């Protein structure tokens, strides 16, 4: 994806596409780290324990100057260290009386105690953030500290989620006994939007070759990615692959060695558009979107790879096929702090109701034997 310049307040979750440098030393001055009094450590070493407080140094105010080594300046956290002082004694280590601070016996007066030195965190010319960072709360604080009101980030892909099929009826519309509700699209939209993708829309196209060709051509002209649910298997009305081919979309692969979701299709359009054809069964649809589409979107924006979480099976799982098995599970933590996956197998790939009781799925690799309890698997959240 190309880059775009966005205001700092609109960059949460975006992928940084520039290095960020400090505009000056950070901190830009010797900074007070505790509320207390600023004293001269040499005077403390000579035995001074009672200091006349001559002024107050507030945060954001120019630095004051000690008039005498055996006097003190009251300071606030974040203030500039007053001139002539090099130690901060916190409030709990002294007592105030008649304008004097009497330091307690256990107090320390070491040089630069409770002081963060100028340039300790960073200095000009050294990157504080590298391109590719995900801009969360700590990263955006760094951007702001660099004095930048906006930064270059990856433009989010424009995504179109497309359902195909004559049998699909929109929620709220009258429905016949032989029809089903159009629900897959709303699951996919929620999956994408819940991960922060903003440019996501949807469409419903009937099983008509002419209509498919017209509408898919329109979407290919405007979008960076198409996610089609249904119409990619070998049925008489599974027209999507041949229509996409006629529109110049080159097939990269068809079918994946997995259950559910084996008949997944992927191709690349004439302008580099990513086109996913995921099976129309609800379980297959959501599994393929989470496992592949989300990763593709992140890769397109130059995001760092996110490793799946690890989970252990709460019970043995029998699956004897030479393909990967994506098993819906709910998760909890046991007494040892392990993430434990409790199988929630659906009643077939069309049982989307079972997914509402699952937190995601585990990916079990091809295996000849059953998977034992405590088998460690990759876990993906919905």
Beta strands, then each sheet from edge to edge (+ up, - down):
strand 1: 3-7
strand 2: 20-21
strand 3: 31-32
strand 4: 36-39
strand 5: 50-57
strand 6: 71-75
strand 7: 87-90
strand 8: 94-97
strand 9: 100-103
strand 10: 115-116
strand 11: 127-129
strand 12: 150-154
strand 13: 159-164
strand 14: 168-169
strand 15: 180-181
strand 16: 200-205
strand 17: 225-229
strand 18: 250-254
strand 19: 258-259
strand 20: 265-268
strand 21: 274-278
strand 22: 309-313
strand 23: 324-333
strand 24: 339-343
strand 25: 360-364
strand 26: 376-381
sheet 1: 1+ 12-
sheet 2: 2+ 11-
sheet 3: 3+ 10-
sheet 4: 7+ 4- 6+ 5+ 9- 8+
sheet 5: 16+ 13+ 17+ 21+ 20- 18+
sheet 6: 14+ 15+
sheet 7: 19+ 23+ 24- 22- 26+ 25-
end
